[in-house]
């Protein structure tokens, strides 16, 4: 009879002398920075007290430029300033609109 010998490998650490290879994949998490361009454009066209809407639009464009370059910190800083200016432009624009409606009505009631 023929004898067959089988070598059984013990499971465990690999037996090759080469160091283990590893691959590292860097996934760049792109944080979404809102640049508020549409809001700034709206405030520029419709509610622009003291040119706040226009200034907010300029900061929004700067924020978009910084985002395109890859400067997330700069984009966030410009976007934050644009947001603040947009809020003030909106508040002042609404107050001015209300006053432009209320004051003539009160004058008309007093003298009408």
C-alpha positions in Angstrom: 0.0 0.0 0.0 1.0 3.5 -0.7 1.4 5.9 2.2 0.2 9.4 1.7 1.5 12.0 3.9 -0.4 15.2 4.3 1.0 18.2 6.0 -1.5 20.1 8.1 -0.9 23.8 8.5 -1.7 25.2 11.9 -4.0 28.2 11.8 -2.6 31.3 13.2 -0.2 34.0 12.2 0.9 33.9 8.5 4.2 32.2 7.9 5.6 34.5 5.1 8.5 36.7 6.1 7.2 39.8 4.4 5.7 42.5 6.7 1.9 42.8 6.4 0.8 45.4 3.9 -2.0 47.8 4.7 -3.9 50.4 2.7 -5.1 53.6 4.2 -7.9 55.5 2.5 -8.4 59.0 3.5 -12.0 60.1 2.9 -12.3 63.8 3.0 -15.4 64.7 4.7 -16.8 67.7 2.9 -18.6 69.8 5.4 -21.4 71.7 3.9 -21.0 75.4 4.5 -24.1 77.4 3.6 -23.0 80.6 1.8 -26.4 82.4 2.0 -26.1 83.8 -1.5 -29.8 83.4 -2.4 -30.9 85.1 0.9 -28.4 87.9 0.4 -29.6 88.4 -3.2 -33.2 88.6 -1.9 -32.2 91.2 0.7 -30.2 93.1 -1.8 -33.1 93.4 -4.2 -36.1 93.8 -1.8 -34.9 94.8 1.7 -31.7 96.8 1.5 -31.7 99.2 4.5 -28.3 100.8 5.0 -27.0 98.6 2.1 -26.9 95.6 4.5 -28.2 93.3 1.9 -25.5 94.3 -0.6 -22.8 93.9 2.0 -24.2 90.5 3.0 -24.1 89.6 -0.7 -20.4 90.5 -0.9 -19.6 88.3 2.1 -21.7 85.5 0.7 -19.7 85.6 -2.5 -16.4 85.7 -0.5 -17.7 82.6 1.4 -18.4 80.8 -1.8 -14.9 81.6 -3.1 -13.3 80.3 0.0 -15.3 77.1 -0.2 -14.2 76.6 -3.8 -10.6 77.0 -2.8 -11.0 74.5 0.0 -10.6 76.9 2.9 -13.5 75.7 5.1 -12.6 77.8 8.1 -12.5 81.0 6.0 -15.8 80.0 4.3 -17.5 79.5 7.6 -16.3 82.9 8.9 -17.6 84.8 5.8 -20.8 82.8 5.9 -21.4 83.6 9.6 -20.9 87.3 8.8 -23.3 87.1 5.8 -25.9 85.4 8.0 -25.7 88.1 10.7 -26.0 90.9 8.1 -28.9 89.1 6.4 -30.7 88.8 9.7 -30.3 92.5 10.4 -31.3 93.5 6.9 -34.4 91.4 7.2 -35.4 92.7 10.6 -34.8 96.4 9.6 -36.6 95.8 6.2 -39.7 94.4 7.9 -39.7 97.2 10.5 -39.4 99.8 7.8 -42.2 98.2 5.7 -44.5 98.1 8.7 -43.8 101.7 9.5 -44.4 102.8 5.9 -47.8 101.2 6.2 -48.8 102.1 9.7 -47.7 105.8 9.7 -49.8 106.8 6.7 -52.8 105.0 8.1 -52.5 106.8 11.4 -52.1 110.2 9.6 -55.1 109.5 7.4 -57.2 108.5 10.5 -56.1 111.6 12.4 -56.8 114.1 9.6 -59.2 112.2 7.4 
